[in-house]
Amino acid sequence: MSKALLKSGILFSAMTFISRVLGLVRDVVIANLLGASAAADVFILTNKIPNFLRRLFAEGAFAQAFVPVLTEYKENKTIDDTHLLIARVSGTLGCILMVTTLIGVIASPVVIMLFGTGWFIEWLQGGPAGDKYELASVMLKITFPYLFFVALTAFSGAVLNTWGKFGVAAFTPVVLNIAMITAAIGFADSFAEPAFALAWGVFFGGLLQFLFQLPFLKQAGLIVWPKWGWKDPGVKKIRLLMLPALFGVSVSQINLLFDTVLASFLQNGSISWLYYSDRLLEFPLGLFGIAIATVILPQLSKDHVKSSEASFQQTMDWGIRMVCLLGVPSALGLMALAEPMIMVLFMRGEFTAVDAAQSKLSLMAYSTGLLFFMLIKVLASGFFARQDTKTPVKIGIQAMIANMVFNLLLIVPLAHAGLALATSLSALFNASFLYVNLKRLGVYQLSQKTKYLVIKIALAGVGMLALILVLAPSSAGWVALSIEQRILHLTGLIAAGGFGYLILLFLLRVKVSELKAE
């Protein structure tokens, strides 16, 4: 079991790595084209809205409800029953998505009013930010259909993941990134407002992602004709599990969206600064946190179906150990190297030194919560694999309330960085209560082996952080360097930090066997 999980995790992470690298290239292109301008704020918001709904309809609540039920059918029922479930789920989901997409396109001004409230108020009062509201209302009509394509893509990916084909779903976002990069470089000059080229890149990228997965579904014998199945027992079960999961697994995304709404009241560029820092946060989160949570969910679901409590505990323990091993150095590294990373990746074209300095602040704030964002993914899987969505939703609602309180307390003194810090604090709250409830319900408890390993990882992480801070230039020193010198210094610091971390783990006697499930 451990070897299979490790192999799947490595494959998923490798494919995700390729996707995230291209994602960074895409963001570099966007920063160069739009910087942190008003048009950049508009594009980022209109791209974030369908992506937020995607987390609810697809990777988030839907996947966490669908995979355990599909696993149950796969293990306990005939292949015909399983194919029928896939057909009815795809047909039902597709119809709901179609209606939602049409409503979103038609009612785009209303949607922007809700998510860009600050711009809407400016528009009503004839203020300068009113133009952003008008531009966003038009642009959302182009980006919103992405929801339809990407949710069906995520549905297909969930099916493939259940059959152990993790690489396809992890690689699929590469198609979107290529489409957006092509649109930005090849078609930006064709529009009076270059941001529209990016919007069309999102539209066609979503379509191409879905088409990319179809041959792999056919190869696995999983292509079925969609059917409406609202009252089907399996679909009904997924619906009942999904409704509370809308909050339970997507709290961090909802919190990020709250940040965007509040940022629309702040100075021009605030939404863009949060976006660019969040994109750097998403790199290790997707590469490690989401990858690990994705590969353990089918195994946890299988353990639950077979009533294998010992295997369930071991799988959860393995997930926690791997997240901590990779998440601690990632978080500390992002915190220490926030400024040079932003400079190296984005500071060119329309993206200025002021934008880099402001983005650095929110990246440092977000990085304090990176480990907790990762832990939420793993800990939530422990509930969803058991088809328990009520407990996470209660915790999720509490975390959202905490985030709103933190936002109000921190937005005045820290502006956009306060919004990022509030999100990190609410992630700490969320992860802590998920674990406390898993322990209280007797579902999962950290083993002594994992506790000792986490302590060693923390010590190695602190040592790595100290090494980077000693070797790194000052803020003024980074600004004085040329782009080539920044790249060399940053690469050297990352290598030194990574090597130092591994040496410290070795000196603390962390063994490879400690990273395996028993």
C-alpha positions, 0 to 999 in steps of 0.5 A, a space after each residue: 500500500 505504501 509503495 503504491 501511494 508513494 508511486 502515485 504521489 510522485 507521479 501526480 507531483 511530477 505532472 503537477 510540477 510541469 503544470 505549475 511551472 507553465 502556470 508560473 510562465 503564464 503569470 509572468 506573461 500576464 504580469 508583463 502584459 498587464 502588470 498590476 493595472 486596472 485591467 489586470 485587476 479586472 481580468 484576475 477577478 473575472 477569472 477567479 469567479 469561475 475558478 471559485 465555482 469550479 472548486 465547489 462544482 469540481 475539485 472541491 465539494 463534488 470530488 470529495 463526495 463523488 470519489 468515495 461513492 464511486 469507489 464504493 460502486 467500483 468495489 462492491 457492485 458490477 461494472 454495469 452499475 458503475 458505468 450507469 452511475 458515471 452516466 447519470 452523474 455526468 448527465 446531471 452535473 452537465 445539465 446543472 452546469 449548463 444552466 449555471 453557466 447561462 445564468 452567469 453569462 446573462 447576469 454578469 453585471 449582477 455577479 460582478 456587483 456581488 464580487 466587485 462591490 467596491 467597483 459597483 459603488 464607484 460606478 453608481 457614484 460616477 467614480 474612476 473605478 466605475 470603468 472597472 465594473 463595466 469592463 468586468 461585466 463584459 469580460 465575465 461573459 467570456 470567462 464564465 463558460 470556463 466553469 462548464 468545461 473545467 467542471 466536466 474536466 474535473 469530473 473526468 479526472 475524478 473518474 480516472 483517479 479512482 481507477 489509479 490513473 493520476 497522471 492524466 488529471 495532474 497534467 491536464 492544466 498544462 493545456 490551459 496554461 499553453 492556451 493562455 500563454 498563446 493567447 497573450 503572446 499571439 493575440 493581445 495586439 488584436 484587441 484594444 484591451 489586451 486583457 480580452 485576449 487572456 479572457 478568450 485564452 481561458 475560454 478555449 483553454 477550458 474546452 481543450 482541457 476537457 477534450 484532452 481527457 476523453 481519449 484516456 477515458 475511452 482507453 480505460 473503457 469509461 466513456 458512457 453516454 450522459 443520462 439525467 439521474 437526479 433521483 438515482 440512489 447514487 446521485 442522491 447520495 452524492 448530492 446529500 454528501 456534496 451540499 455540506 461539503 460546499 463549505 467544508 472543503 472549499 473554505 480556503 477558496 471562499 476566504 480568498 474570494 472574501 479577500 478579493 471582495 474587500 480588496 476591491 475597496 482598497 487602492 488600485 492594484 490590491 487585487 493583483 498583488 494578492 493574486 500574484 502572491 497567491 499564485 506562488 503559494 499555489 505552486 507548493 500547495 498543488 505540488 505537495 498538498 493537493 497531490 497527497 490529498 488526491 492520491 490518498 482519498 481513493 485509498 481512504 475510501 477503499 479502507 473505509 468500505 472494507 472496514 480496515 481501520 488500521 490501514 485507514 490510520 496508516 494512510 492518514 499518518 502517511 499523508 500527514 508526514 509527507 505534508 509536513 516533510 514538504 510543507 514546512 520547508 516550502 512555507 519557510 522558504 517562501 517567507 524568507 525569499 518572498 521578495 526575490 521570487 516576486 522580483 525574478 518572476 514578475 518585475 518586468 514590463 508593466 509590473 513595477 518595483 512598487 508592485 513587487 514590494 506590495 506583493 511581497 508583503 501578501 506573499 509573506 502573510 500567505 506563507 505563514 498559512 501554507 502548511 495549514 492549507 495543506 493539512 486541511 486537504 489531508 485532514 478533510 479527506 479523512 472525513 469525506 472518505 467516510 462519507 461524513 460531510 457534516 463535521 467539516 462543514 460545521 468547522 468550515 463555517 466557524 473558520 469563515 466567521 473567524 476569517 471575517 473577524 480577522 479581516 476586519 481587525 487586520 485590513 486597516 493596519 495592514 491593508 491587502 497584507 492583512 487580508 492575506 494574514 487573516 486567511 492564514 489564521 483562519 486556515 490554522 483554525 480550520 486545520 486544528 479543529 479538523 484534527 481535534 474532531 478526527 481525534 474526538 470521533 476516534 477516526 484518526 490520531 497522530 502516532 508517536 512516530 509521526 509526532 517525533 518526525 514532525 518535531 525533527 522536521 520543524 527543527 530542520 526547517 528552522 535551521 534551513 531558515 536561519 541559513 537562508 537569512 544569513 546568506 541572503 542579501 538585504 532588500 536594498 541589495 536585491 534591488 541593486 542586482 541585475 535580473 541575471 544576478 537575482 536569478 543566480 542568487 535566488 537559485 543558489 539560496 534555494 539550492 543551499 536551503 534545500 541541501 541544508 534541510 536534507 543535511 539537518 534531517 540526516 543529522 537528526 536521524 530521519 530515516 526513509 522508513 519513517 516516510 512510509 506507511 507501516 
